[in-house]
Amino acid sequence: MKAILTHPGSAHKDDFLACCLLIARHGLPVWRRDPLSQDLDDPEILVVDVGGEHDPARGNFDHHQFPSDHPPICSLSLVLQDIGLYEDARAFCEWLEPAEWFDSRGPFATADWLGIERSLVNRLNSPVDITLLRRFAQKRELESGDPVWEVMRMVGEDLFMYLRTLRERIDFVAENATILELGDGDERIRVLYMPRTDPMPDDPSSGLARYLDHLGETVDGLIYPDRRGAGFGLSRHEDCERLDFTRIAGEEDVHFAHARGFVAKTSATDLARLTELVVRARV
């Protein structure tokens, strides 16, 4: 591979992130200029968000030539499709679909689709977005060692790692976790219980919510190993108001209960005691 080529001028989130992934995958320099016909014909040059052609076999990833009624899509989507991560990205990255809408439909149509006031769109910008895109747009070429290129490599690596490890984590949760029914009738509580495993993941609670979404299951709370100690964490799921862990703050084996009641930490390890604490937290 020779290089990544994208358009000059203003940069947008989709071409920036598409280049981030390709930098992380191939370690290539980035050229910011209009492509020549020989660039489009050369599969060693990855042409992103410019060129009027979508042909992954030749390394071309533009979406601007699609008809106006084409489903919202962007150059990042095309790169994710080519590397086989698009479906997971759509499932696990809530920001991707709005990014597709924003790039292909514009801010007003995106606001209408989201069901929010149009003025709110600009409020979602941050100095991080503005500075990275502006600095990227100012460059004619970027290569290893350039601070912007190095940040883009890190962004791409983190996105790759997130998508790949989250899928692995969901599979791990599926093999080990159990949904428990506590109580009877209207007072019944459903919790997802993740036991302590050996080896234990760095963040034992990661992937639990994604796993539930994947199953289409609804629970009130979560029980999972505390990564900072030998005990367990107890928490609401999606801020379920049926649980208030301040109710167990006085228990001898509960060493932390957040003042807002959404999480607690306990030294207890026996499942019977853990479920007893959750039932006592019921409102």
C-alpha positions in Angstrom: 0.0 0.0 0.0 1.2 3.5 -0.9 -1.1 6.0 0.8 -4.6 7.2 1.9 -5.9 10.0 -0.3 -8.8 12.2 0.8 -10.2 15.6 -0.3 -8.6 18.9 0.5 -10.4 21.7 2.3 -12.9 21.3 5.1 -12.7 18.0 7.0 -15.7 16.2 8.4 -16.1 13.5 11.0 -16.7 10.7 8.5 -13.6 11.2 6.4 -11.5 11.9 9.5 -12.6 8.6 11.2 -12.3 6.6 8.0 -8.7 7.8 7.6 -8.1 6.9 11.3 -9.2 3.3 10.8 -7.0 3.0 7.6 -4.0 4.6 9.4 -4.4 2.1 12.3 -4.8 -0.8 9.9 -2.1 0.0 7.3 0.2 2.7 8.9 0.0 4.7 5.7 0.6 8.4 5.1 -2.4 10.6 4.2 -2.5 12.9 1.1 -5.1 15.6 1.0 -5.8 16.5 -2.6 -8.2 15.8 -5.4 -7.6 12.3 -6.9 -6.3 11.8 -10.4 -7.7 9.0 -12.6 -4.5 7.0 -12.0 -5.1 7.3 -8.3 -8.6 5.8 -8.7 -7.1 3.0 -10.8 -4.4 2.2 -8.3 -5.5 -0.3 -5.6 -2.4 0.7 -3.7 -3.9 4.1 -3.0 -7.0 4.1 -0.8 -9.2 7.0 -2.0 -11.6 8.1 0.8 -14.7 10.4 0.6 -13.8 11.8 -2.9 -13.5 10.5 -6.4 -17.1 9.6 -7.1 -16.6 5.9 -6.9 -17.3 3.1 -4.5 -15.1 0.1 -5.5 -13.4 -1.6 -2.5 -11.5 -3.9 -4.8 -9.7 -0.8 -6.2 -9.5 0.9 -2.8 -12.1 3.6 -3.6 -14.6 4.6 -0.8 -16.7 7.5 -1.9 -20.5 7.9 -1.3 -21.3 11.2 -2.9 -22.3 9.6 -6.2 -25.2 7.6 -4.6 -28.7 8.8 -5.5 -30.4 11.3 -3.1 -32.8 8.6 -1.9 -30.0 6.2 -1.0 -30.1 5.2 2.7 -27.9 7.5 4.8 -24.3 6.4 4.5 -20.8 7.9 4.7 -17.2 7.1 3.8 -16.6 5.7 7.3 -19.5 3.3 6.7 -17.9 2.1 3.5 -14.5 1.5 5.1 -16.2 -0.4 8.0 -18.1 -2.6 5.5 -14.9 -3.4 3.7 -13.1 -4.6 6.9 -16.1 -6.5 8.1 -17.0 -4.4 11.2 -20.0 -2.4 9.9 -22.7 -4.5 11.5 -21.0 -4.5 14.9 -20.3 -0.8 14.6 -24.0 -0.1 13.9 -24.9 -2.3 16.9 -22.4 -1.0 19.4 -21.6 2.6 18.3 -24.7 4.7 18.8 -23.0 7.7 17.2 -22.5 6.0 13.8 -26.0 6.3 12.4 -26.3 10.0 13.3 -22.9 10.5 11.7 -24.3 8.9 8.5 -27.3 11.1 8.6 -25.3 14.3 9.3 -22.9 13.7 6.5 -25.4 12.6 3.8 -28.5 14.6 4.8 -27.0 17.7 6.7 -27.6 19.0 10.2 -31.2 20.1 9.8 -32.5 16.8 8.4 -30.5 15.0 11.1 -32.1 17.1 13.8 -35.6 16.4 12.4 -34.8 12.6 12.2 -33.5 12.7 15.8 -36.6 14.6 16.9 -34.7 17.5 18.4 -34.6 21.2 17.9 -32.3 22.2 15.0 -30.5 24.6 17.3 -29.4 21.7 19.5 -27.1 20.2 16.9 -24.4 22.8 17.2 -24.5 22.5 21.0 -23.1 18.9 20.6 -19.8 20.2 19.2 -16.8 20.3 21.4 -13.3 21.9 21.2 -12.0 18.3 20.6 -14.1 17.9 17.5 -13.3 21.4 16.2 -9.6 21.3 16.8 -8.9 17.9 15.4 -10.9 18.5 12.3 -9.4 21.9 11.7 -5.8 20.7 12.2 -6.5 17.8 9.9 -8.0 20.1 7.3 -4.9 22.3 7.4 -2.6 19.5 6.3 -1.5 18.7 2.8 0.2 15.5 3.9 0.4 13.6 7.1 2.7 10.7 8.0 4.1 8.9 11.0 5.6 11.3 13.6 3.2 14.1 12.8 1.1 14.8 15.9 -2.2 14.8 14.1 -1.3 11.5 12.3 -0.3 9.9 15.6 -3.6 11.0 17.3 -5.5 9.6 14.3 -3.7 6.3 14.7 -4.7 6.1 18.3 -8.3 6.9 17.5 -8.3 4.1 14.9 -6.6 1.6 17.2 -9.1 2.4 20.0 -12.1 2.0 17.7 -10.7 -1.3 16.4 -10.1 -2.5 19.9 -13.5 -1.5 21.1 -15.4 -3.3 18.4 -13.3 -6.5 18.5 -13.1 -6.8 22.3 -16.7 -5.9 22.9 -17.8 -8.7 20.6 -15.5 -11.1 22.5 -16.8 -9.7 25.8 -20.5 -10.2 24.9 -19.6 -13.9 24.0 -17.9 -14.2 27.4 -20.9 -12.8 29.2 -23.2 -15.2 27.4 -21.1 -18.1 28.6 -21.0 -17.1 32.2 -23.9 -14.8 33.2 -27.3 -15.7 34.5 -30.6 -13.8 34.7 -32.1 -14.3 38.2 -35.7 -13.8 39.2 -36.0 -12.5 42.8 -39.3 -12.3 44.6 -42.9 -13.0 43.5 -45.7 -11.2 41.7 -45.5 -7.4 41.3 -42.5 -7.3 43.6 -40.4 -9.6 41.4 -37.0 -8.2 40.5 -34.9 -9.4 37.6 -31.1 -9.1 37.8 -28.2 -10.2 35.7 -25.6 -12.0 37.7 -22.0 -12.2 36.5 -19.9 -14.5 38.7 -16.2 -14.0 39.4 -14.2 -16.0 36.9 -10.5 -17.0 36.7 -9.0 -15.2 34.9 -11.3 -12.2 35.5 -11.6 -9.4 32.9 -10.1 -6.0 33.6 -13.5 -4.5 33.8 -16.0 -7.2 34.9 -19.1 -5.1 34.3 -18.2 -4.2 30.7 -20.4 -5.7 28.1 -23.3 -6.5 30.5 -25.6 -3.9 29.1 -24.7 -4.7 25.5 -25.3 -8.4 26.2 -28.8 -7.6 27.5 -29.5 -5.4 24.4 -28.3 -8.2 22.2 -30.7 -10.6 23.9 -33.6 -8.1 24.0 -33.9 -8.7 27.7 -34.9 -6.2 30.4 -33.6 -6.4 34.0 -33.8 -4.2 37.0 -30.3 -4.6 38.3 -26.8 -6.0 37.8 -24.5 -8.0 40.1 -20.9 -8.2 39.0 -17.4 -8.7 40.5 -15.9 -5.5 41.9 -12.7 -4.9 40.0 -11.2 -3.0 43.0 -11.7 -5.7 45.5 -12.8 -9.3 46.3 -16.5 -8.4 46.6 -19.2 -7.4 44.2 -20.8 -4.4 42.7 -24.6 -3.9 42.7 -26.2 -1.4 40.4 -29.4 -0.4 38.7 -29.8 -1.2 35.0 -30.7 1.8 32.9 -31.3 3.7 36.1 -34.3 1.5 37.1 -36.2 3.3 39.9 -37.2 0.0 41.5 -33.8 -0.2 43.2 -32.3 2.3 45.7 -29.1 1.1 47.1 -29.0 3.7 49.8 -31.5 1.4 51.5 -28.6 -1.0 52.3 -26.0 1.6 53.2 -26.2 0.5 56.8 -25.5 -3.2 56.1 -22.3 -4.4 57.8 -20.9 -5.9 54.5 -21.8 -2.8 52.3 -18.8 -0.4 52.3 -20.1 2.0 49.7 -23.6 3.1 48.6 -23.8 6.1 46.3 -25.9 9.0 47.7 -28.1 8.8 44.6 -28.8 5.2 45.1 -27.8 3.8 41.8 -24.8 1.7 42.8 -23.3 0.0 45.9 -20.2 -2.1 46.7 -20.2 -5.1 49.1 -17.6 -7.4 50.5 -20.2 -10.2 50.2 -19.4 -13.0 47.8 -22.1 -15.6 48.5 -24.8 -15.4 45.9 -27.6 -15.9 48.5 -26.3 -12.8 50.4 -25.9 -10.8 47.2 -29.4 -11.4 46.1 -30.7 -10.7 49.6 -29.0 -7.2 49.4 -30.6 -6.5 46.1 -34.1 -7.5 47.4 -33.5 -5.2 50.4 -32.7 -2.3 48.0 -36.1 -2.8 46.4 -38.3 0.3 46.6 
